Amino acid sequence: MKNTRSPLRSIGILLAVLAALIIYAYGFQVTRVDLSQTRNPSRLNSLTRVLRALANPDIFFYDQEEFPISLPYMIPCPVEGFNPPEPDTSGPYIVVNPPCADPRATVEIEGFNLEPNTTGPINLIAPSGARLPLVNSVTTDSGGHFLIEGRLPNRPSDQVQDVRILTRRNIGTPKLSQTAYDTWDKIIETIFLALLATTVGTVLAVPISFFAARNLMKDIKSTLSGLALSIISWPLGIWLGFLLASNIGAFSEQYLNNAFVNSAIILPTVAVVYFAVRWALPQEETSAPTAGVRIARMLALTAAVLLVILALFLSARLLITAGNSAASRLGSFGFLAGFFADMGEILNLLVSSMVAIAGGAIISSIAGRIGRNLFDNVSRSGKFIMNLVLGALAGAVLFVLIMQTLNWFYQFNDPMTTLVWPALLGAFAG
């Protein structure tokens, strides 16, 4: 089979490869990639320390037994000379040669009869109690002996100072370090943050996906006037919904702020809502309902919505009260009570937002239907004028809302910038 690839396609692939090469080369220049640093001895030492630290994480530790041994010492040597007292050679002891020296001199330190295979630092203890390092770390052999050189610090004194070695030996079984506990806490925290974020995202995504699927599966007929009225009425619906939820919440807080009263009201309220919805939305009807029945059903649904909002506020307050009350009584399981109290706080915060959004959706839907009916019942010239006016008004409302949001963040606080100009531009765009 012949290769039918055109020359233009080959040239295009070549140009794409060259463009990618140029982009990566420029990226190397911008990020200042310098591979010569990998051969720098200091960088290699740093890399070695990092890799060794990663290979030996601070996860376990041992309780340690300390063995301090001291020897009198003088810096510098006094005129009459200085000889430290003879050590007790039957036990652990150290010898420093020479027995006194000038500051910054190098001395030889030797230890005998120490604990075998132990490690520790050698310090100079000044008369003030200050600890000055001579040797950062020394390790005894299997016979408890060591021999090492150290450099004296620049700390002259006419008083006797001490050369002290403090060796340590691990005892007992290994234990988890504080770093291990902190790391484990952060791992658990990260896992549960991901769990909560996934749960919240799923709760929000599921209803939105159902609405999206419904809109995709259903033929939607919309007119410009209906869309414009929907946009205009959204802020009004949100405001009315938030006002309704705020008043019901204030009523429940003022008159029903009691856990026992809340418990006694919630279940009957749910029952009333259930039967009201069943009656107002029957599964089938043998005959068309009269106007009076339709009005009664609308009133029943309205009352059911109000009772649902009230029940949500009462449930939130009941969760908060019960959770806070039980937290101190459950001991180590108090976090369960705290969880219910937090759920009550979240529900209390979300009710107003959910009612406001629902109010915006309901008012917007009603306004859109009114706009479509108006569009179908006016003349052609009337449709043009109605679309022009409502489109301009919808654009003005949309632009003002966007600018008010930006004003909340950046605080322009200028009516011309946040109201007048957005309204004019939105009306022109609409």
Steps between C-alpha positions, in 0.01 A plus 500: 500500500643835399573768753262785421632745759511843341810722512301772677419264787867406536596867501234566765635223723853634457390852592315367806813315616712813447247712691503254791880500497509881510246510784696254713829674425349833605362330811851387591623857459217658702533250787881536492579132479872467577621141497851606595368546855454124522880465496554760771653325808291700747182419308597133489557502876161663554337244273672221689372632834147533363497149355638350821243691704224366274636149542504541880174674591439604858232239570633307801701598805635334813511608858863572579718451804767769547853454640671835579876499579690824583863608538623837639683709241648850473525740204769637488760334719566700819854617578543238769369229266199275546462130564149356534435251780579139427190324365355188655612241248272236645206670329442701183730801454651726234846648450579821311852555373637756575320568833476872414546699178445833327171588329449339156770241572453142382491245781480123517207353693500135603233307686523177697252253654201682351178329398580298186354596164352828621500835325500857626658847479799643685452854634688759701291617795588861588474634858177675397350166399522570127554190288761540224551213252840333469394191302152468352484123536725218614427126515659257742618159386398165644744552790366846589808679362540792261779732385427821311633850445306816575555874469459717809263797471611860548381517859793590732431509872701506821253251647495127454272380224376147420543278198192280498399208284137397500446160340157357442372148456164394362287303743169324466301448181458752218212746527323716246645850490301822512578547131333166426189603696489840326540336159226248575268779616557691176442185293167439675409868464575493127298182445195637678530838327489312170201297626305810603587685178393200290175465695412869466590495131282193443205653686523809281573314175219242514201739490674727249569203272133396519388849403754506218386159374137613514578809296688292243219244466218754481415732215522849644320784328617839613459852369718803550232668710462190719877472547525871577224484760666195656829689537325809637299302755788290637625772743142567611437131566826461691418803714146378572626150585768634732248734666257213552767271648632777727155573641424132562841453660449803725154371597636155590785652701276737692201281577619141456850512650457192717626148432190327638265728306702443184487123544124514554440715191731346238329161459141636479623763255654235276176299515289803406732579210483141376120483496467851356729413209322167444165683482621792289690281252286189445640223282186484285166677477169371368375849413641846448527694826291810547647845541438488873685168532795634302519806723481282810779278368721801430439626853578153639828484307591851616432404861703180453798701371481735799477206740800330334710814549386520863580130554850548357572788737361305794708194405814713477442648845420159646825356361701793637341484845515122533855477364641768729320351799620144437862585405620527860315185608623254238866513599723368223196475270424869539610556142175334387297758688724774362435366150124528546538852638710595197241348267239715671712811446550411133128433452414830670731683259380314190125534552493871415723448196295205373171687546646808327616294201168315486316834513710631213433187295122508565457872427725470195297207366171684552637815338636303205161339445332840516749635247430213259124551531535874439719435198241265349213749546640826362542626149822482305587863572409449864733199515785712367440777753455252786820314411689827470384635837525176695837412341644838596360469852636145539845607376501792743403274792763241407781755464405674825500167685846416363632843595347480847680170551829659394425797727458264795849364436684818403282767673486762225218680688423720200136500377606604150736201477278244671151606386472759224764385253426126540128569449563703184746248356273209591197669343699563182628142491154361571 
